[in-house]
Amino acid sequence: MNDNSNSQALIEKTVFPILFALSFSHLLNDTIQSLIPAIYPIIKTSYHLSFSQIGLITLTFQLAASLLQPFVGLYTDKKPQPYSLAIGMGFTLIGLITLSQSVHFYTMLISVALIGVGSSIFHPEASRMAHAASGGKRGLAQSVFQLGGNAGSSLGPLLAAWIIVPYGQFSVIWFSAIALLAIVVLSYVGNWYKGFVLARSKKVNIQSVVNQFSRSKVIFSVGILLLLIFSKYFYMASLTNYFTFYLIDKFHVSVQTSQIYLFVFLFSVAAGTLLGGPIGDKIGRKYVIWASILGTAPFALLLPHANLFWIGVLIVPIGMILASAFSAILVYAQELIPGKVGLVAGLFFGFAFGMGGIGSALLGKLADSKGIEYVFSICAFLPLIGLLTSFLPNIETKKK
């Protein structure tokens, strides 16, 4: 087999070891990130923080994790950086260590900003590498990648209940071992990606998506997709950041019990993640997007009126159905704008994190003025924005 044949095989084959390594590193990255909201009940009590200050911590993290992402993606579309993921995890490691030592509100903001910068570097390039390793199964690749992230997010509250609540804020430093492990895994992935980039430079006939839509149609469709991201992540912000406070306030459960309920929700999100991508590969992304956003609405509308038992039941379908949305939206957007994998990943990951941060800040302010139960009764209507999916065009994957 000649060099061209070797290059062809490397590019067209689905490289599952790399997908699993990326998913595992995503799990480690998002486990660290999920420690931030998981320790909110502790630092709120210890440092007498308001809901507004809690919201500002999330806003700082989410903005740092979002603003850089499109620029990172745009740059790496032109100049791939195989080892950027390991470097980004270095920022996360520093932020994690400083967070464990923070005793002032502003040092907490600096700490979470460093973790956010690491996330900004990680997500667009990791998504690009998943796309590269997909072998054409883009939806499956993004779902595998997202599965790790959502599984990591679900572990944060559980680890907080087991470790941080009993041992205090300083125990956050123990999780620096996770960041070091991630750096090792991402260095291995970087070695593979360096070889992939070299192989791609020797090859011209790569499978691509033919974009048959006008510029205005593409812009309009991206606008709808961003509105869907807005609805998903505002609603996710209410559950991820304030669900524990809602349960404690309304049902007088302990902090540890509330963390377990949050884990059930986030584990349901992780369990549902694999659905959207592969199903979208088979039947089309648009139908998955429609079902995943709008399908959450009936359960979301019931949640504020349910007792504690039924809340435990309802958060499972809410998490599973809502989880399938992001992979489908991301791959749909990448097919809508061919050749801009990193830019699209950076834009959508960045916008998602930004909406989560803004949502957290606004919802914290609303909780201070109107009460936490009011927040959940209002957020229940957000999934109805999924009706906008009907305006999206159908996209067909073709080979040149």
Buried (B, 14 or more C-beta within 10 A) or exposed (E): EEEEEEBBEBBEEBBBEBBBBBBBBBBBBBBBBBBBBBBBBBBBEEBEBEBBBBBBBBBBBBBBBBBBBBBBBBBBBEEBBBBBBBBBBBBBBBBBBBBBEBEEBEEBBBBBBBBBBBBBBBBBBBBBBBBBBBBBBBBBBBBBBBBBBBBBBBBBBBBBBEBBBEEEBEBBBBBBEBBEBBBEBBBBBBEBBBEBBEBBEEBEEEBEBEBEBEEEEBEBBBEBBBBBBBBBBBBBBBBBBBBBBBBBBBEEBEBBBBBBBBBBBBBBBBBBBBBBBBBBBEEBBBBBBBBBBBBBBEBBBBBBEBEEEEBBEBBBBBBBBBBBBBBBBBBBBBBBBEEBBBBBBBBBBBBBBBBBBBBBBBBBBBBBEEBBEEBBBBBBEBBBBBEBBEEBBEBEBEEE
